[in-house]
C-alpha cells in the first residue's frame, strides 16, 4: 500500500517548532499504518533522543524479561548470572552498562533494584528540530530535518523510509541541514549543532505546495 501523509496535522506540528515563541523544539513524524502522522513533541532534546533509541525505564523492562524467560531464576542473587542471557533473548534489544541489585537469598522484590541500559534499535521516524546557535550577543534558530533509522530496521523498510521522506518534505520545507542517522552518537546535540554551523543558512529549495 502506498504511503500517504496527513499534511494538515503535520504542518501544524511543523509550524509549532518553527515558532520561536513556542517551548516545543522538536516534533516527530511516525507511521500509523500506511500514513505518516505527527508523533511526540517536546521541549527537551534528550527526550527526542529517547524517542529514537527507545530507552525504557530499566526496572520495568528487566522485570518483564525475567518473568517471561524460563532461563532466568526468580532468585535475585541469580540475576547476577542470568540477566545478560535474558536481555540477549529479547528481539531488537541491546545491552549497555549494567548495575546489578539483589543479594543471595533475596526475594522477588529485589528485582526492582536491577538497573540496565536497554534500548531498541528497530525504530524509524522523521523529526523536525529547532536548535539555538550563536553566542550571548547573537543567537539564532536553526532547523534540522532528521531521519532516524535504527540498525535493526530491515532493508525493505530502509528503502521505503528514504522514498517516503519526499512526503515529509512537502510539509517540512525550510531547514538548514538534513540528517539521516542510524548511529546514536550522531544524535548528540553537540554533533548536530556543529554540522548546522557548517551548513549556514536555511534551505529554501523545497517548492511550496
N, C-alpha and C positions, 0 to 999 in steps of 0.2 A: 504494500500500500504506500502510495506517495505521501511524503511528509508535507504537512502544512503548518502555518504559524498563526496564532491568534494575534494579529497585528495591533489591534486596538489596546488589548491588555498589556502587550509587551511594550508598546510605545509609551503608555502611561508610566510603567516602571522605569523605562529608559529616561524619560524626562525628569523623573524624581531624582535620579542620580545626577543629572546634568544641572539641576538647580543648586547653586552654591549655598542657598539658604536652607537646604534640606540636610538633616542629620544623616540621611541614608547615603552611603558612599558606594554601595555595591548592590547589585541585583543579579540573580542567576536566571537563566532560561533553560528549562528542562523539557524532557519528553513526557507527555501524557498520552500514552498510546502512540499514535502517529502524528500528534500535534505538539508543536513547541509552544510552551506557555511560560509565564513568569513563575519563577520558583521563589526561593527565600530572598530576603533582603536584610541589610543591617548597616550599623554604623561602626562596627569593629572589623578590621581587615582579617584578624586572626579567626574570627567566626567564619569568614568566607573560606579560608584555607580548610577549615574543618568540613565544610560542605563538599569540598573536592576530595579530601582524603578519607572522609567518613569516619573520623576518630570518634570512638564511643566512650562512654563512661566505663572505665575499666572493670569495676567491680561487677556491674550488671552483665557485661558480655562474658566475663570469665565464669561467673556463676552459671550462666546458661550453658556454656561449653562443658563444664564439669558435670552438670546434671544430666546432660543428654549423651555423653560419651561413656560407654561402659568400661573403657580402659582406664578411666580416672577414678581414683578412690575418693570416697566421701570424707575420709580422714584428712584433716588439714595438714598433717605432717607429710603425707604422701603427695601433697600438691607440689612440694619441692621437686619431686622426681617426675611427675607426670604432666605438669602444666604445659610444657613445651609440646608434648605429644598431642594434647587436646587441641591446642591452638593450631598446630600444623594440619590437623584434621578438618578444620573449618575451611570451606571453599572461599577463595577470594580474600584471605587474610594474610597478614604478615606479622612477624614479631618484632618488637623494638626492645628497648631497655626494660628490664623487669626488676621488681622488688617483690619478694615473697613474704607473706604473713603466715601466721599459724605456728603451732609448735606440736611436738609429739604428744599424742593424747588429746589433741584439740578436737573440737566438735564442728558441726556443720556451720555454726555461726562464724567460725574463724575464716570462712571463705571470703567474706566481705573485706578482709584485710589484704587480700591478694591484689597487687597492682601491676598492670601490664599495659604497655602502649600497644594498642591494636588498631589497625586501620584496614579498610577495604581498598582495593585498587581496581575496581571494575566500574567506577563512576565515570560518566561522560556528561558534560554540561558546557554551556556557554555563559559568559559573565561580562557585564559592563561595570567597570570600576573607576571611581574618581580618586586620584591621588593629588596631594598638595605638595608642590615642589618649590624650590627657591629658598631664600633666607628671610630673616625677620623684616628686612626692609622691602623685600619684593617677593610676594608669594603669588602663585597662580595654580589653577587647577589644570591637571592633565588627565586625559581619559585613556583607558586601555580596554580593548576587546580581547578577552581571554577565552580560549577553548581548552578545556581540561579533558584529557583522555587518559584514564587510568591504565596502568601497564597490563592489566588482565582483560581489557576490552578486546573483543575479537577483531580480527582483520576486517570482516564484513562491516561491523559496526563502526570501526575507524574510518573506513572509506565513506560510509553513509554520513557520518558526522561532518566530514570535510565537505561533502556535497550540500548538506542541509545548512551549513553555515551561510550560504548565499541568502537563505531566507532571513536569517538573523540580521544580516547586513542591510536588508531592506528597511529595517527599523533602526538599527544602530549604525548611524551614518557618519558621525563625527568622532574621531578618536585619533590620538597621537601615534599609537602603535598597536599592532595586532600580535598576539602571542598564541602559539599552540604548544601546550605544555603537558608532559607526562611525568616529569621528574619533580618530586616535592620540593627540592632545593630551589628550583626556578620559580616557585610560587612565593618565595620570600619577598617581603615588601621592599627591602633594600635593593634586591636584584631588579625588580620591576622598575623602581624609580630610576635606577642607573640607566636602564635601557630607554626609558621615556626621555631622560635628559639628552641622550644621544639622538633621539628621533626628532626633536624640535617641536614644531607646532602641530596643530590638528590636521587630520586627514579629511579633506573635503571632496575627495574624488568620487565618493558614492553618489549616485544620482537620486534625486528626490523621487518619491513615488509618483 
